Amino acid sequence: MNVYVATDLAGCHNTRRSTSGYILLFNNCCPSWLSKKQASVSKSTTKAEFVAMSYSTSHIRWLLNGLADLRLQGVIGMHANTAGANILAVNPHINVRTKHIGVDSWITGEPLEDNLFVLLKVEWVNNHAEMYTKILAKLAHQGMCALLGCR
């Protein structure tokens, strides 16, 4: 199983709020995805991506509970393309620059420490969730559709 996470920082021109998105792929099929405007304005790409990671982490926890009921297990890979968010998830030291990210770091950091999922770096051109967060050029959109096996 793989989860791809993406964010469009301050993508809404009226409110300047970011859009978070993720797509869950199970055996190359998409049983779940989300595209949602964040509740507040983010000051950085790291913060916006970390909020998206916390959304997907909550969904991963819910999904793992359902799989446990079916006596199924698996390693989930979370793919994110913002280096700052990936570093902060692994090493959640709170300092002056990251203090505002505290709550989301617990939502994502604890399950990461408990090995509920593995955090992986992905380039944006291979990040399936990009098409859920922003308008893409025609070729980029067609490439994302091809990655998902759509026409």
DRENDO-882300 format. One record per atom (N, C-alpha, C): residue number from 1; residue in one letter; atom name; x, y, z. Coordinates in Angstrom, 1 decimal, padded with zeros to 4 digits. Layout:
N
{NUM,'a','CA',{X,Y,Z}}
...
***
This chain:
151
{1,'m','N',{000.8,-001.2,000.0}}
{1,'m','CA',{000.0,000.0,000.0}}
{1,'m','C',{000.9,001.2,000.0}}
{2,'n','N',{000.4,002.2,-000.7}}
{2,'n','CA',{001.2,003.5,-000.8}}
{2,'n','C',{000.2,004.7,-000.7}}
{3,'v','N',{000.6,005.7,000.0}}
{3,'v','CA',{-000.1,006.9,000.2}}
{3,'v','C',{000.8,008.0,-000.4}}
{4,'y','N',{000.2,008.8,-001.3}}
{4,'y','CA',{000.9,010.0,-001.9}}
{4,'y','C',{000.3,011.2,-001.3}}
{5,'v','N',{001.1,012.1,-000.8}}
{5,'v','CA',{000.6,013.4,-000.2}}
{5,'v','C',{001.1,014.6,-001.0}}
{6,'a','N',{000.3,015.6,-001.2}}
{6,'a','CA',{000.7,016.8,-001.9}}
{6,'a','C',{-000.1,018.0,-001.3}}
{7,'t','N',{000.5,019.2,-001.6}}
{7,'t','CA',{-000.1,020.4,-001.1}}
{7,'t','C',{000.1,021.5,-002.1}}
{8,'d','N',{-000.9,022.4,-002.2}}
{8,'d','CA',{-000.8,023.6,-003.0}}
{8,'d','C',{-000.8,024.8,-002.1}}
{9,'l','N',{000.4,025.3,-001.8}}
{9,'l','CA',{000.6,026.3,-000.8}}
{9,'l','C',{-000.2,027.6,-001.2}}
{10,'a','N',{-001.1,028.1,-000.4}}
{10,'a','CA',{-001.8,029.3,-000.6}}
{10,'a','C',{-002.5,029.4,-001.9}}
{11,'g','N',{-003.0,028.2,-002.4}}
{11,'g','CA',{-003.6,028.1,-003.7}}
{11,'g','C',{-004.9,028.8,-003.9}}
{12,'c','N',{-005.6,029.1,-002.8}}
{12,'c','CA',{-006.9,029.8,-003.0}}
{12,'c','C',{-006.6,031.3,-003.0}}
{13,'h','N',{-006.9,032.0,-004.1}}
{13,'h','CA',{-006.6,033.4,-004.2}}
{13,'h','C',{-007.4,034.3,-003.3}}
{14,'n','N',{-008.6,033.8,-002.9}}
{14,'n','CA',{-009.4,034.6,-002.0}}
{14,'n','C',{-009.0,034.6,-000.6}}
{15,'t','N',{-008.8,033.4,-000.1}}
{15,'t','CA',{-008.5,033.2,001.3}}
{15,'t','C',{-007.0,032.9,001.6}}
{16,'r','N',{-006.2,032.6,000.6}}
{16,'r','CA',{-004.8,032.2,000.7}}
{16,'r','C',{-004.6,030.9,001.5}}
{17,'r','N',{-005.6,030.1,001.6}}
{17,'r','CA',{-005.5,028.8,002.3}}
{17,'r','C',{-004.9,027.8,001.3}}
{18,'s','N',{-004.2,026.8,001.8}}
{18,'s','CA',{-003.7,025.8,001.0}}
{18,'s','C',{-004.7,024.6,000.8}}
{19,'t','N',{-004.4,023.9,-000.2}}
{19,'t','CA',{-005.2,022.7,-000.5}}
{19,'t','C',{-004.3,021.5,-000.2}}
{20,'s','N',{-004.8,020.6,000.6}}
{20,'s','CA',{-004.2,019.3,000.9}}
{20,'s','C',{-004.8,018.2,000.1}}
{21,'g','N',{-004.0,017.2,-000.3}}
{21,'g','CA',{-004.5,016.1,-001.0}}
{21,'g','C',{-003.7,014.9,-000.7}}
{22,'y','N',{-004.4,013.7,-000.8}}
{22,'y','CA',{-003.6,012.5,-000.7}}
{22,'y','C',{-004.4,011.4,-001.5}}
{23,'i','N',{-003.7,010.4,-002.0}}
{23,'i','CA',{-004.3,009.3,-002.7}}
{23,'i','C',{-003.7,008.0,-002.1}}
{24,'l','N',{-004.6,007.1,-001.8}}
{24,'l','CA',{-004.2,005.8,-001.3}}
{24,'l','C',{-004.3,004.8,-002.4}}
{25,'l','N',{-003.2,004.1,-002.6}}
{25,'l','CA',{-003.2,003.0,-003.7}}
{25,'l','C',{-003.0,001.7,-003.0}}
{26,'f','N',{-003.9,000.8,-003.2}}
{26,'f','CA',{-003.9,-000.5,-002.7}}
{26,'f','C',{-003.8,-001.5,-003.8}}
{27,'n','N',{-002.7,-002.2,-004.1}}
{27,'n','CA',{-002.6,-003.1,-005.2}}
{27,'n','C',{-002.8,-002.3,-006.5}}
{28,'n','N',{-002.3,-001.1,-006.6}}
{28,'n','CA',{-002.4,-000.2,-007.8}}
{28,'n','C',{-003.9,000.2,-008.1}}
{29,'c','N',{-004.8,000.1,-007.1}}
{29,'c','CA',{-006.1,000.6,-007.2}}
{29,'c','C',{-006.3,001.7,-006.2}}
{30,'c','N',{-007.2,002.6,-006.5}}
{30,'c','CA',{-007.4,003.8,-005.6}}
{30,'c','C',{-008.7,003.6,-004.8}}
{31,'p','N',{-008.7,003.0,-003.6}}
{31,'p','CA',{-009.9,002.9,-002.9}}
{31,'p','C',{-010.3,004.2,-002.1}}
{32,'s','N',{-009.3,005.2,-002.0}}
{32,'s','CA',{-009.6,006.4,-001.2}}
{32,'s','C',{-008.7,007.5,-001.7}}
{33,'w','N',{-009.2,008.7,-001.7}}
{33,'w','CA',{-008.4,009.9,-001.9}}
{33,'w','C',{-009.1,011.1,-001.2}}
{34,'l','N',{-008.4,012.2,-001.1}}
{34,'l','CA',{-008.9,013.4,-000.4}}
{34,'l','C',{-008.3,014.6,-001.1}}
{35,'s','N',{-009.1,015.6,-001.3}}
{35,'s','CA',{-008.7,016.9,-001.7}}
{35,'s','C',{-009.5,017.9,-000.9}}
{36,'k','N',{-008.8,018.7,000.0}}
{36,'k','CA',{-009.5,019.5,001.0}}
{36,'k','C',{-008.7,020.8,001.2}}
{37,'k','N',{-009.5,021.9,001.3}}
{37,'k','CA',{-008.9,023.1,001.6}}
{37,'k','C',{-008.6,023.1,003.1}}
{38,'q','N',{-007.4,023.6,003.5}}
{38,'q','CA',{-007.0,023.5,004.9}}
{38,'q','C',{-007.8,024.6,005.7}}
{39,'a','N',{-007.9,024.3,007.0}}
{39,'a','CA',{-008.7,025.2,007.8}}
{39,'a','C',{-008.1,026.5,008.1}}
{40,'s','N',{-006.8,026.7,008.0}}
{40,'s','CA',{-006.2,027.9,008.3}}
{40,'s','C',{-005.1,028.2,007.3}}
{41,'v','N',{-004.6,029.4,007.2}}
{41,'v','CA',{-003.5,029.8,006.3}}
{41,'v','C',{-002.2,029.3,006.8}}
{42,'s','N',{-001.4,028.7,006.0}}
{42,'s','CA',{-000.1,028.2,006.3}}
{42,'s','C',{001.0,029.2,005.9}}
{43,'k','N',{002.0,029.3,006.7}}
{43,'k','CA',{003.1,030.3,006.5}}
{43,'k','C',{004.2,029.7,005.6}}
{44,'s','N',{004.2,028.3,005.5}}
{44,'s','CA',{005.3,027.7,004.8}}
{44,'s','C',{004.8,026.4,004.1}}
{45,'t','N',{005.6,026.0,003.1}}
{45,'t','CA',{005.3,024.8,002.4}}
{45,'t','C',{005.4,023.6,003.4}}
{46,'t','N',{006.4,023.7,004.3}}
{46,'t','CA',{006.6,022.6,005.3}}
{46,'t','C',{005.3,022.5,006.1}}
{47,'k','N',{004.8,023.6,006.6}}
{47,'k','CA',{003.6,023.5,007.4}}
{47,'k','C',{002.4,023.0,006.7}}
{48,'a','N',{002.2,023.5,005.4}}
{48,'a','CA',{001.1,023.0,004.6}}
{48,'a','C',{001.2,021.5,004.3}}
{49,'e','N',{002.4,021.0,004.0}}
{49,'e','CA',{002.6,019.6,003.7}}
{49,'e','C',{002.4,018.8,004.9}}
{50,'f','N',{002.8,019.3,006.1}}
{50,'f','CA',{002.7,018.6,007.3}}
{50,'f','C',{001.2,018.4,007.7}}
{51,'v','N',{000.4,019.4,007.4}}
{51,'v','CA',{-001.0,019.3,007.7}}
{51,'v','C',{-001.6,018.2,006.8}}
{52,'a','N',{-001.2,018.2,005.5}}
{52,'a','CA',{-001.6,017.1,004.6}}
{52,'a','C',{-001.2,015.7,005.1}}
{53,'m','N',{000.0,015.6,005.6}}
{53,'m','CA',{000.5,014.4,006.1}}
{53,'m','C',{-000.3,013.9,007.3}}
{54,'s','N',{-000.8,014.9,008.2}}
{54,'s','CA',{-001.6,014.5,009.3}}
{54,'s','C',{-002.9,014.0,008.9}}
{55,'y','N',{-003.5,014.6,007.8}}
{55,'y','CA',{-004.8,014.1,007.3}}
{55,'y','C',{-004.6,012.7,006.8}}
{56,'s','N',{-003.6,012.4,006.1}}
{56,'s','CA',{-003.4,011.0,005.6}}
{56,'s','C',{-003.0,010.1,006.7}}
{57,'t','N',{-002.3,010.5,007.7}}
{57,'t','CA',{-002.0,009.7,008.8}}
{57,'t','C',{-003.3,009.2,009.5}}
{58,'s','N',{-004.2,010.2,009.7}}
{58,'s','CA',{-005.5,009.8,010.4}}
{58,'s','C',{-006.2,008.7,009.6}}
{59,'h','N',{-006.2,008.9,008.2}}
{59,'h','CA',{-006.8,007.9,007.4}}
{59,'h','C',{-006.1,006.6,007.4}}
{60,'i','N',{-004.8,006.6,007.5}}
{60,'i','CA',{-004.0,005.4,007.5}}
{60,'i','C',{-004.4,004.6,008.8}}
{61,'r','N',{-004.5,005.3,009.9}}
{61,'r','CA',{-004.8,004.7,011.2}}
{61,'r','C',{-006.2,004.0,011.1}}
{62,'w','N',{-007.1,004.7,010.5}}
{62,'w','CA',{-008.5,004.1,010.3}}
{62,'w','C',{-008.4,002.9,009.4}}
{63,'l','N',{-007.7,003.0,008.4}}
{63,'l','CA',{-007.5,001.9,007.4}}
{63,'l','C',{-006.9,000.7,008.1}}
{64,'l','N',{-005.8,000.9,008.9}}
{64,'l','CA',{-005.1,-000.2,009.5}}
{64,'l','C',{-006.1,-000.9,010.5}}
{65,'n','N',{-006.9,-000.2,011.2}}
{65,'n','CA',{-007.9,-000.8,012.1}}
{65,'n','C',{-008.8,-001.7,011.3}}
{66,'g','N',{-009.3,-001.3,010.2}}
{66,'g','CA',{-010.2,-002.1,009.3}}
{66,'g','C',{-009.4,-003.3,008.8}}
{67,'l','N',{-008.2,-003.2,008.4}}
{67,'l','CA',{-007.4,-004.3,007.9}}
{67,'l','C',{-007.1,-005.3,009.1}}
{68,'a','N',{-006.9,-004.8,010.3}}
{68,'a','CA',{-006.7,-005.7,011.4}}
{68,'a','C',{-007.9,-006.6,011.7}}
{69,'d','N',{-009.1,-006.0,011.5}}
{69,'d','CA',{-010.4,-006.7,011.7}}
{69,'d','C',{-010.4,-007.9,010.6}}
{70,'l','N',{-009.8,-007.7,009.5}}
{70,'l','CA',{-009.8,-008.7,008.4}}
{70,'l','C',{-008.6,-009.6,008.5}}
{71,'r','N',{-007.8,-009.4,009.6}}
{71,'r','CA',{-006.5,-010.1,009.8}}
{71,'r','C',{-005.6,-009.9,008.6}}
{72,'l','N',{-005.5,-008.7,008.1}}
{72,'l','CA',{-004.6,-008.4,007.0}}
{72,'l','C',{-003.6,-007.4,007.6}}
{73,'q','N',{-002.4,-007.5,007.1}}
{73,'q','CA',{-001.3,-006.5,007.5}}
{73,'q','C',{-000.5,-006.1,006.3}}
{74,'g','N',{000.1,-005.0,006.4}}
{74,'g','CA',{001.0,-004.6,005.3}}
{74,'g','C',{001.8,-003.4,005.7}}
{75,'v','N',{002.8,-003.1,005.0}}
{75,'v','CA',{003.6,-001.9,005.2}}
{75,'v','C',{003.1,-000.8,004.3}}
{76,'i','N',{002.8,000.3,004.8}}
{76,'i','CA',{002.3,001.4,004.1}}
{76,'i','C',{003.4,002.4,003.9}}
{77,'g','N',{003.6,002.8,002.6}}
{77,'g','CA',{004.6,003.8,002.3}}
{77,'g','C',{003.9,005.2,002.1}}
{78,'m','N',{004.4,006.2,002.8}}
{78,'m','CA',{003.8,007.5,002.6}}
{78,'m','C',{004.9,008.3,001.8}}
{79,'h','N',{004.4,008.8,000.6}}
{79,'h','CA',{005.3,009.5,-000.3}}
{79,'h','C',{005.0,011.0,-000.2}}
{80,'a','N',{006.0,011.8,000.1}}
{80,'a','CA',{005.8,013.2,000.2}}
{80,'a','C',{007.0,013.9,-000.5}}
{81,'n','N',{006.8,015.0,-001.1}}
{81,'n','CA',{007.8,015.7,-001.9}}
{81,'n','C',{008.4,016.9,-001.2}}
{82,'t','N',{008.0,017.3,000.0}}
{82,'t','CA',{008.6,018.4,000.7}}
{82,'t','C',{009.6,017.9,001.7}}
{83,'a','N',{010.9,018.3,001.4}}
{83,'a','CA',{012.0,017.8,002.3}}
{83,'a','C',{011.8,018.2,003.7}}
{84,'g','N',{011.4,019.5,003.9}}
{84,'g','CA',{011.2,020.0,005.3}}
{84,'g','C',{010.2,019.2,006.1}}
{85,'a','N',{009.1,018.9,005.5}}
{85,'a','CA',{008.1,018.1,006.2}}
{85,'a','C',{008.6,016.7,006.5}}
{86,'n','N',{009.3,016.1,005.5}}
{86,'n','CA',{009.9,014.7,005.8}}
{86,'n','C',{010.9,014.8,006.9}}
{87,'i','N',{011.7,015.8,006.9}}
{87,'i','CA',{012.7,015.9,008.0}}
{87,'i','C',{012.0,016.1,009.4}}
{88,'l','N',{011.1,017.0,009.4}}
{88,'l','CA',{010.3,017.3,010.6}}
{88,'l','C',{009.6,016.1,011.1}}
{89,'a','N',{009.0,015.2,010.2}}
{89,'a','CA',{008.3,014.0,010.7}}
{89,'a','C',{009.2,013.0,011.3}}
{90,'v','N',{010.5,012.9,010.8}}
{90,'v','CA',{011.4,012.0,011.4}}
{90,'v','C',{012.1,012.6,012.7}}
{91,'n','N',{012.3,013.9,012.7}}
{91,'n','CA',{013.0,014.5,013.8}}
{91,'n','C',{012.2,015.7,014.3}}
{92,'p','N',{011.1,015.5,015.1}}
{92,'p','CA',{010.2,016.6,015.4}}
{92,'p','C',{010.7,017.5,016.5}}
{93,'h','N',{011.9,018.1,016.4}}
{93,'h','CA',{012.4,019.0,017.4}}
{93,'h','C',{011.6,020.3,017.2}}
{94,'i','N',{011.0,020.8,018.2}}
{94,'i','CA',{010.2,022.0,018.2}}
{94,'i','C',{011.1,023.2,018.5}}
{95,'n','N',{011.2,024.1,017.6}}
{95,'n','CA',{012.0,025.3,017.9}}
{95,'n','C',{011.2,026.5,017.5}}
{96,'v','N',{011.8,027.7,017.5}}
{96,'v','CA',{011.0,028.9,017.1}}
{96,'v','C',{010.4,028.8,015.8}}
{97,'r','N',{011.0,028.2,014.8}}
{97,'r','CA',{010.5,028.2,013.4}}
{97,'r','C',{009.4,027.1,013.2}}
{98,'t','N',{009.4,026.1,014.1}}
{98,'t','CA',{008.5,025.0,013.9}}
{98,'t','C',{007.5,024.8,015.0}}
{99,'k','N',{007.5,025.7,016.0}}
{99,'k','CA',{006.6,025.6,017.1}}
{99,'k','C',{005.1,025.5,016.7}}
{100,'h','N',{004.7,026.2,015.7}}
{100,'h','CA',{003.3,026.2,015.3}}
{100,'h','C',{002.9,024.9,014.6}}
{101,'i','N',{003.8,024.0,014.4}}
{101,'i','CA',{003.5,022.7,013.7}}
{101,'i','C',{003.4,021.6,014.8}}
{102,'g','N',{003.4,021.9,016.0}}
{102,'g','CA',{003.4,020.9,017.1}}
{102,'g','C',{002.4,019.9,017.1}}
{103,'v','N',{001.1,020.2,017.0}}
{103,'v','CA',{000.0,019.3,017.0}}
{103,'v','C',{000.1,018.3,015.9}}
{104,'d','N',{000.3,018.8,014.7}}
{104,'d','CA',{000.4,017.9,013.5}}
{104,'d','C',{001.6,017.0,013.6}}
{105,'s','N',{002.7,017.4,014.3}}
{105,'s','CA',{003.9,016.5,014.4}}
{105,'s','C',{003.5,015.3,015.3}}
{106,'w','N',{002.7,015.5,016.3}}
{106,'w','CA',{002.3,014.3,017.1}}
{106,'w','C',{001.4,013.4,016.3}}
{107,'i','N',{000.5,013.9,015.5}}
{107,'i','CA',{-000.4,013.1,014.7}}
{107,'i','C',{000.4,012.2,013.7}}
{108,'t','N',{001.4,012.8,013.1}}
{108,'t','CA',{002.3,012.1,012.1}}
{108,'t','C',{003.4,011.4,012.8}}
{109,'g','N',{004.1,012.0,013.7}}
{109,'g','CA',{005.3,011.5,014.3}}
{109,'g','C',{005.2,010.2,015.1}}
{110,'e','N',{004.1,010.1,016.0}}
{110,'e','CA',{003.9,008.9,016.8}}
{110,'e','C',{003.7,007.7,015.9}}
{111,'p','N',{002.8,007.7,014.9}}
{111,'p','CA',{002.7,006.5,014.1}}
{111,'p','C',{003.9,006.1,013.3}}
{112,'l','N',{004.7,007.2,012.9}}
{112,'l','CA',{005.9,006.9,012.2}}
{112,'l','C',{006.9,006.2,013.1}}
{113,'e','N',{007.0,006.6,014.4}}
{113,'e','CA',{007.9,006.0,015.4}}
{113,'e','C',{007.4,004.5,015.6}}
{114,'d','N',{006.1,004.3,015.6}}
{114,'d','CA',{005.5,003.0,015.9}}
{114,'d','C',{005.6,002.1,014.6}}
{115,'n','N',{006.2,002.6,013.5}}
{115,'n','CA',{006.4,001.8,012.3}}
{115,'n','C',{005.0,001.5,011.6}}
{116,'l','N',{004.0,002.3,011.8}}
{116,'l','CA',{002.8,002.1,011.1}}
{116,'l','C',{002.9,002.4,009.6}}
{117,'f','N',{003.8,003.2,009.3}}
{117,'f','CA',{004.1,003.5,007.9}}
{117,'f','C',{005.6,003.9,007.7}}
{118,'v','N',{006.1,003.9,006.5}}
{118,'v','CA',{007.4,004.3,006.2}}
{118,'v','C',{007.3,005.6,005.3}}
{119,'l','N',{008.1,006.6,005.7}}
{119,'l','CA',{008.1,007.9,005.0}}
{119,'l','C',{009.1,007.8,003.9}}
{120,'l','N',{008.6,008.1,002.6}}
{120,'l','CA',{009.5,008.1,001.5}}
{120,'l','C',{009.4,009.4,000.7}}
{121,'k','N',{010.6,009.8,000.1}}
{121,'k','CA',{010.7,011.0,-000.7}}
{121,'k','C',{010.2,010.7,-002.1}}
{122,'v','N',{009.4,011.5,-002.7}}
{122,'v','CA',{009.0,011.3,-004.1}}
{122,'v','C',{009.1,012.7,-004.8}}
{123,'e','N',{009.5,012.7,-006.0}}
{123,'e','CA',{009.6,013.9,-006.8}}
{123,'e','C',{008.1,014.2,-007.3}}
{124,'w','N',{007.9,015.5,-007.5}}
{124,'w','CA',{006.5,015.9,-007.8}}
{124,'w','C',{006.0,015.3,-009.0}}
{125,'v','N',{006.8,015.0,-010.0}}
{125,'v','CA',{006.3,014.4,-011.3}}
{125,'v','C',{005.8,013.0,-011.1}}
{126,'n','N',{006.2,012.3,-010.0}}
{126,'n','CA',{005.8,011.0,-009.7}}
{126,'n','C',{004.8,010.9,-008.5}}
{127,'n','N',{004.4,012.1,-008.0}}
{127,'n','CA',{003.5,012.2,-006.9}}
{127,'n','C',{002.1,012.2,-007.4}}
{128,'h','N',{001.4,011.1,-007.2}}
{128,'h','CA',{000.0,010.9,-007.7}}
{128,'h','C',{-000.9,011.9,-007.2}}
{129,'a','N',{-000.7,012.4,-006.0}}
{129,'a','CA',{-001.6,013.3,-005.3}}
{129,'a','C',{-001.6,014.7,-005.9}}
{130,'e','N',{-000.6,015.1,-006.7}}
{130,'e','CA',{-000.5,016.4,-007.2}}
{130,'e','C',{-001.7,016.8,-008.0}}
{131,'m','N',{-002.3,015.9,-008.7}}
{131,'m','CA',{-003.5,016.2,-009.5}}
{131,'m','C',{-004.7,016.5,-008.6}}
{132,'y','N',{-004.7,016.3,-007.3}}
{132,'y','CA',{-005.8,016.5,-006.4}}
{132,'y','C',{-005.6,017.9,-005.7}}
{133,'t','N',{-004.5,018.5,-005.9}}
{133,'t','CA',{-004.2,019.8,-005.2}}
{133,'t','C',{-004.1,021.0,-006.0}}
{134,'k','N',{-003.8,020.8,-007.3}}
{134,'k','CA',{-003.6,022.0,-008.2}}
{134,'k','C',{-003.9,021.7,-009.6}}
{135,'i','N',{-004.1,022.8,-010.4}}
{135,'i','CA',{-004.3,022.7,-011.8}}
{135,'i','C',{-003.0,022.4,-012.5}}
{136,'l','N',{-002.9,021.3,-013.3}}
{136,'l','CA',{-001.7,020.9,-013.9}}
{136,'l','C',{-001.8,021.2,-015.4}}
{137,'a','N',{-000.7,021.4,-016.0}}
{137,'a','CA',{-000.7,021.5,-017.5}}
{137,'a','C',{-001.2,020.2,-018.1}}
{138,'k','N',{-001.6,020.3,-019.3}}
{138,'k','CA',{-002.2,019.1,-020.0}}
{138,'k','C',{-001.3,017.9,-020.0}}
{139,'l','N',{-000.1,018.1,-020.3}}
{139,'l','CA',{000.9,016.9,-020.4}}
{139,'l','C',{001.1,016.3,-019.0}}
{140,'a','N',{001.2,017.2,-018.0}}
{140,'a','CA',{001.4,016.7,-016.6}}
{140,'a','C',{000.2,016.0,-016.1}}
{141,'h','N',{-001.0,016.5,-016.4}}
{141,'h','CA',{-002.2,015.9,-016.0}}
{141,'h','C',{-002.3,014.5,-016.7}}
{142,'q','N',{-002.0,014.4,-018.0}}
{142,'q','CA',{-002.1,013.1,-018.7}}
{142,'q','C',{-001.1,012.2,-018.1}}
{143,'g','N',{000.1,012.7,-017.7}}
{143,'g','CA',{001.1,011.8,-017.1}}
{143,'g','C',{000.6,011.2,-015.7}}
{144,'m','N',{000.0,012.1,-014.9}}
{144,'m','CA',{-000.6,011.6,-013.7}}
{144,'m','C',{-001.7,010.6,-013.9}}
{145,'c','N',{-002.5,010.8,-014.9}}
{145,'c','CA',{-003.6,009.9,-015.2}}
{145,'c','C',{-003.0,008.5,-015.6}}
{146,'a','N',{-001.9,008.6,-016.4}}
{146,'a','CA',{-001.2,007.3,-016.8}}
{146,'a','C',{-000.6,006.6,-015.6}}
{147,'l','N',{-000.1,007.3,-014.6}}
{147,'l','CA',{000.4,006.7,-013.4}}
{147,'l','C',{-000.6,005.9,-012.7}}
{148,'l','N',{-001.9,006.5,-012.7}}
{148,'l','CA',{-003.0,005.8,-012.0}}
{148,'l','C',{-003.7,004.8,-012.9}}
{149,'g','N',{-003.3,004.7,-014.1}}
{149,'g','CA',{-003.9,003.7,-015.0}}
{149,'g','C',{-005.2,004.1,-015.6}}
{150,'c','N',{-005.4,005.5,-015.6}}
{150,'c','CA',{-006.6,006.0,-016.2}}
{150,'c','C',{-006.4,006.5,-017.7}}
{151,'r','N',{-007.4,006.6,-018.4}}
{151,'r','CA',{-007.3,007.1,-019.8}}
{151,'r','C',{-007.6,008.6,-019.8}}
***
